[in-house]
Amino acid sequence: MVSTAEQNTDETEGRCLSELKLDFDIMSVNAENMSIWERAKIAETLRLAIEKETRKDIENSHRMTEESYEIAPCASQPVYLGANTSFNAADYRNSGTSKWGISKKVVNSSAATYNNTVQTFAFTYPGVGGCSAWAYVGQKFHIIGQGSQTANIRMVGSYNGTTEALGGGTGNTKITLVVKDLTTGTAYTEEIYDETVSALGVKQVKRTFNSGKSVMLQAGHEYVAYILLEGSGAAVTLGEGGSDFGPWDYGPYDPPNEGARYSRIYIDF
């Protein structure tokens, strides 16, 4: 796992996954004589296994992020129980990448607090392998008052990028609103976007979002609301695929402002 505190523009090495739990020996699969749909099915099995390992990286990254605040304390936003509020700042971020297999893979990720933006690029080329990239950014806040009360934690923002596959590869992009109780460790999630392209296809998207999650907020607890962007791709022999929500492909048709960002977080009681 590679944790990034600032945006970077070069390919990262990423964490090399040594083992994946698959029900078959993917390296022994003779995919050259398969249809692109058969190859895509195998590639998707590989991608899901990589995604499962990536989730472990993301969970571990929170411990690192929270420990960094203990070293260099940063005041979280105060929220008074029962009083609606909003903020457009960010003070909580991390990012990372992972790779597996013998195919060429290009991965990168960044999380920036100055513009509340996350960007990822994860693309796998012909061969046997896959990769993933993830990034999150958000704001910490603590509850002042007595007792507990339900609130709708709402995030407004936009996202822009491409998910694609060719020749039997597969790609996926996920964007999620996460509200985490840092006092108890409990996390609440709301899907913003989830797109998978298998075998052959390109899915470009440019949208705004207004997503919320109902959470019981407890006085004396500290929380963080953040946007999580995940991209992944996998291929078997001839295919390629992945997710492009960042500036690292350097292509002539690369849209500007790729990634996901929020403009404001609302807490409505």
Phi, psi and omega in degrees: 000138177245118178265133183240128178266337179233163174296142174227154187243006177252155178298135177267154179291321178077167176274128177274117180282121183279326183222143172232143180271098177241154181275003182206165178275099186292334180290340181266000181288128176269090187269352185297327182266006179273159172287163180297332181287323176293318177296320181296324179296318178292318180298322180293324175300317177295316181298319180295325177293320177294319179299321179298317177293324179298322179300327176294319178299316181297316180297317179295328182295331180296322177297318178295318180296315181292325177294327180294330178287332176290327178285316180235086186303141178226125184291128176276165182288134175279136176231123181272127184304124179092353182251118179299143179206171176205160176206154181241014181272174174212138179216015187221120185203158171188164178201163180190171180217158177218152178223154173208143172101189188249001178281162173289137181222139175240121182223146174196160180200155177206154176221126184234130180274341184288337177228015175056042189239139172238143180221141178219152172218122179218111183221133180246133181256176186309141186140200175239110181171182180196171181204166178211156176217145182213157177199145175220152177211142181190194185230134175273148175209153180235150188262128178249134180142206179226142178080211182214159180202143179283138177223152173264113178269113189239138180237134179243134181185207182207163175211156189203124179174189186224139171240132187209163177209151181211138173065022178103010175276188179209149178218154180213145173228133176231139173230129187224138167273128180236132171243121184239130173279105182288344178283321182254340183089000181284135180242142178238133187234151175221122181291132174257319183202140177208112184227128175241133174239125182237147174073293184202122178159162178224129178237105176263143182218142174212105188219161167259161177218155176216088189242143181221161178222130178279125184224139173279112182266134184249130177302138180089351180266153175251141183230167169220135173248126183214160174259133181244125177247128179232133174229144180206159178205156179208156180211154176230108177070282190254347187274173172207158180177165179167199185229130181239093175237042181200177189266016194265004180271345174056023181280157181291340182251018181289116182294150177286158173061034176293149180129196177225144184207153173242149179260332180198148173248129180248141173238107184246118179271000000 
